[in-house]
Amino acid sequence: MIFYLLGLVLSLSAGIWFITKPPTNRTWIYLFLSAGGAFLMTIIFTHILPELFEQIPKSAGYFLLAGFLIQIILENYSKGIEHGHSHSNGDNKILFISYVALCLHALIEGMPMASILFSSTSVYYDQLTIGIMLHKIPVAITLSILLAKAGKPTKTSIIWLIGFIFCTVLGSSIQYLIGEKLGESAAEVMFMSLGLTVGILLHVSTTILFESSDHHRLSPKRIAVIVLGISLGLLS
């Protein structure tokens, strides 16, 4: 529970920081994204996928594929905010559509973290929560930068940011309510939503790791943070 709440608070605080007093040096955001992406990919392959296929062996692949495809569709509208892109053309309609797509992304990835709120057979939710929150912090910052570029007033930007953060809680709450109604079947449904989330995160994490603006070459700093993220994932 502490990682969940701490992640939300840090995401909100980082976003507000960039709205109210944005720092000039922002290169570390991409390094943070790379470390978080490496951590996510590592725990997915070493912790989550084995248990996912053990719990729902016949349908795990379908949910993973569905999640991967959902992210492709969402990214078509969010314009890549999930992996650090903050392009803006000043069109409020496009900005709103991007925001809605980002919120749907946050809602889906929040669903399996409801394993913190109700009993399930999952034993890795701390790692998953840490990974998602490491991803959410720079995304909240990128959203804040995008809102600033669009010329949104400070109060409006903070309200949008709070709405984005709340979508994670909403996703967890929806999964929790489903679990309360299903009783013994709650864990199986949770693993289904986990499959969707993992499919989404696989797309995001691999895009973060292999996307580069320098002729597709990784800088020494980026390699170092990727190694750090993988190491932390292996040790978790």
C-alpha positions as CSV (number, residue, x, y, z in Angstrom):
1,M,0.0,0.0,0.0
2,I,2.8,2.4,0.9
3,F,4.4,2.1,-2.6
4,Y,1.0,2.8,-4.2
5,L,0.2,5.9,-2.2
6,L,3.8,7.2,-2.3
7,G,3.9,6.8,-6.1
8,L,0.7,8.8,-6.5
9,V,1.9,11.5,-4.2
10,L,5.3,11.8,-6.0
11,S,3.6,11.8,-9.4
12,L,1.3,14.6,-8.4
13,S,4.1,16.6,-6.7
14,A,6.5,16.2,-9.7
15,G,3.7,17.3,-12.0
16,I,2.8,20.4,-9.9
17,W,6.5,21.3,-9.7
18,F,6.8,21.4,-13.5
19,I,3.6,23.4,-13.7
20,T,4.4,26.0,-11.1
21,K,8.2,26.2,-11.4
22,P,9.6,24.1,-14.2
23,P,13.4,23.5,-14.1
24,T,15.5,24.4,-17.1
25,N,17.4,21.1,-17.2
26,R,15.0,18.3,-18.2
27,T,17.4,15.7,-19.7
28,W,17.1,13.6,-16.5
29,I,13.5,12.9,-17.3
30,Y,14.5,10.6,-20.2
31,L,17.0,8.9,-18.0
32,F,14.3,8.3,-15.4
33,L,12.0,7.0,-18.1
34,S,14.7,4.6,-19.3
35,A,15.5,3.3,-15.8
36,G,11.8,2.8,-15.1
37,G,11.2,1.1,-18.5
38,A,14.1,-1.3,-17.9
39,F,12.8,-2.1,-14.4
40,L,9.3,-2.7,-15.8
41,M,10.5,-5.0,-18.6
42,T,12.7,-7.0,-16.2
43,I,10.0,-7.7,-13.6
44,I,7.5,-8.5,-16.4
45,F,9.8,-11.2,-17.9
46,T,11.1,-12.6,-14.6
47,H,8.2,-12.2,-12.2
48,I,4.9,-11.5,-13.8
49,L,4.7,-13.4,-17.1
50,P,5.6,-16.8,-15.5
51,E,2.8,-16.5,-12.9
52,L,0.4,-15.0,-15.4
53,F,0.8,-18.1,-17.7
54,E,0.6,-20.4,-14.6
55,Q,-2.7,-18.8,-13.4
56,I,-4.5,-18.4,-16.8
57,P,-2.5,-20.5,-19.2
58,K,-5.1,-20.7,-21.9
59,S,-6.0,-17.1,-22.2
60,A,-2.8,-15.2,-21.0
61,G,-1.5,-14.8,-24.5
62,Y,-4.8,-13.3,-25.8
63,F,-4.9,-10.7,-23.0
64,L,-1.3,-9.8,-23.6
65,L,-1.9,-9.3,-27.3
66,A,-5.1,-7.3,-26.5
67,G,-3.2,-5.0,-24.2
68,F,-0.4,-4.5,-26.7
69,L,-2.9,-3.6,-29.4
70,I,-4.9,-1.3,-27.0
71,Q,-1.7,0.7,-26.4
72,I,-1.0,1.0,-30.1
73,I,-4.5,2.5,-30.5
74,L,-4.2,4.7,-27.4
75,E,-0.8,6.0,-28.5
76,N,-2.3,7.0,-31.8
77,Y,-4.3,9.6,-29.8
78,S,-2.0,10.3,-26.8
79,K,0.9,11.2,-29.2
80,G,3.4,9.2,-27.1
81,I,3.1,11.0,-23.8
82,E,3.5,7.6,-22.1
83,H,7.2,7.5,-23.2
84,G,8.2,11.2,-22.8
85,H,6.9,12.9,-25.9
86,S,5.5,16.4,-25.2
87,H,4.7,17.7,-28.7
88,S,2.0,20.3,-28.9
89,N,0.4,22.2,-31.8
90,G,-1.8,24.4,-29.7
91,D,-5.0,22.6,-30.8
92,N,-7.2,22.2,-27.6
93,K,-9.3,19.4,-29.2
94,I,-6.2,17.3,-30.0
95,L,-4.8,18.0,-26.5
96,F,-8.1,16.9,-24.9
97,I,-8.1,13.7,-27.0
98,S,-4.5,13.0,-26.0
99,Y,-5.4,13.5,-22.4
100,V,-8.4,11.2,-22.5
101,A,-6.2,8.5,-24.2
102,L,-3.6,9.0,-21.4
103,C,-6.3,8.7,-18.7
104,L,-7.6,5.4,-20.2
105,H,-4.0,4.1,-20.1
106,A,-3.7,5.1,-16.5
107,L,-7.1,3.5,-15.6
108,I,-6.2,0.1,-17.2
109,E,-2.7,0.0,-15.6
110,G,-4.3,0.8,-12.2
111,M,-6.6,-2.2,-12.3
112,P,-4.2,-5.0,-11.4
113,M,-2.8,-2.9,-8.5
114,A,-6.1,-3.5,-6.8
115,S,-4.4,-6.7,-5.6
116,I,-3.2,-4.5,-2.8
117,L,-6.8,-3.9,-1.8
118,F,-8.2,-7.4,-1.9
119,S,-6.9,-10.9,-1.3
120,S,-5.5,-12.7,-4.3
121,T,-2.9,-15.4,-5.2
122,S,-0.6,-12.8,-6.5
123,V,2.7,-12.3,-4.6
124,Y,4.5,-9.8,-6.8
125,Y,2.2,-6.7,-6.5
126,D,4.9,-4.6,-4.8
127,Q,7.2,-5.0,-7.8
128,L,4.4,-4.2,-10.2
129,T,3.4,-1.2,-8.2
130,I,6.9,0.2,-8.0
131,G,7.4,-0.4,-11.7
132,I,4.2,1.4,-12.7
133,M,4.9,4.3,-10.3
134,L,8.4,4.7,-11.7
135,H,6.7,5.0,-15.1
136,K,3.9,7.3,-13.9
137,I,6.2,10.0,-12.4
138,P,7.9,11.1,-15.6
139,V,4.6,10.7,-17.5
140,A,3.0,13.2,-15.1
141,I,5.9,15.5,-15.7
142,T,5.5,15.1,-19.5
143,L,1.8,15.9,-19.2
144,S,2.6,19.0,-17.2
145,I,5.1,20.2,-19.8
146,L,2.5,19.6,-22.5
147,L,-0.1,21.6,-20.6
148,A,2.3,24.4,-20.1
149,K,3.2,24.4,-23.9
150,A,-0.5,24.6,-24.6
151,G,-0.8,27.7,-22.5
152,K,-3.2,26.2,-19.9
153,P,-3.6,28.3,-16.7
154,T,-1.9,26.9,-13.6
155,K,-5.1,26.0,-11.9
156,T,-6.5,24.3,-15.0
157,S,-3.3,22.3,-15.5
158,I,-3.3,21.1,-11.9
159,I,-6.9,20.0,-12.2
160,W,-6.0,18.0,-15.3
161,L,-3.0,16.5,-13.6
162,I,-5.1,15.5,-10.6
163,G,-7.6,13.9,-13.0
164,F,-4.8,11.9,-14.6
165,I,-3.6,10.7,-11.2
166,F,-7.1,9.8,-10.1
167,C,-7.6,7.5,-13.1
168,T,-5.1,5.1,-11.5
169,V,-7.1,5.0,-8.3
170,L,-10.3,4.7,-10.4
171,G,-8.9,1.6,-12.2
172,S,-8.0,0.0,-8.9
173,S,-11.4,0.8,-7.4
174,I,-13.2,-0.7,-10.4
175,Q,-11.1,-3.9,-10.1
176,Y,-11.7,-3.9,-6.3
177,L,-15.5,-3.7,-6.8
178,I,-15.4,-6.5,-9.3
179,G,-13.5,-8.5,-6.9
180,E,-15.9,-7.9,-4.1
181,K,-18.8,-9.1,-6.2
182,L,-17.0,-12.2,-7.7
183,G,-15.6,-13.5,-4.4
184,E,-13.5,-16.6,-5.2
185,S,-13.3,-15.7,-8.9
186,A,-11.8,-12.3,-8.2
187,A,-8.2,-13.5,-8.6
188,E,-8.8,-15.0,-12.0
189,V,-10.4,-11.7,-13.2
190,M,-7.5,-9.8,-11.7
191,F,-5.0,-11.8,-13.8
192,M,-7.0,-11.1,-16.9
193,S,-6.7,-7.3,-16.3
194,L,-3.1,-7.9,-15.4
195,G,-2.6,-9.5,-18.9
196,L,-4.0,-6.3,-20.5
197,T,-1.8,-4.1,-18.4
198,V,1.3,-6.2,-19.1
199,G,0.6,-6.0,-22.8
200,I,0.4,-2.2,-22.5
201,L,3.5,-2.0,-20.4
202,L,5.5,-4.2,-22.7
203,H,4.8,-1.8,-25.6
204,V,5.6,1.2,-23.5
205,S,8.8,-0.2,-21.9
206,T,10.3,-1.5,-25.2
207,T,9.5,1.8,-26.9
208,I,11.2,3.7,-24.1
209,L,14.3,1.5,-24.2
210,F,14.8,1.3,-27.9
211,E,13.6,4.8,-29.0
212,S,16.5,7.2,-29.4
213,S,16.8,10.6,-31.0
214,D,20.6,10.2,-31.6
215,H,20.5,8.0,-34.7
216,H,19.2,5.1,-32.6
217,R,22.3,5.0,-30.5
218,L,22.2,4.8,-26.7
219,S,24.4,7.2,-24.8
220,P,26.6,6.0,-22.0
221,K,24.4,7.6,-19.4
222,R,21.3,5.9,-20.9
223,I,23.0,2.5,-21.0
224,A,24.0,3.0,-17.3
225,V,20.5,3.8,-16.1
226,I,19.1,0.9,-18.2
227,V,21.6,-1.5,-16.5
228,L,20.6,0.0,-13.1
229,G,16.9,-0.6,-13.9
230,I,17.5,-4.2,-15.0
231,S,19.6,-4.8,-11.9
232,L,17.0,-3.5,-9.5
233,G,14.4,-5.6,-11.3
234,L,16.4,-8.7,-10.9
235,L,17.0,-8.0,-7.2
236,S,13.4,-7.3,-6.4
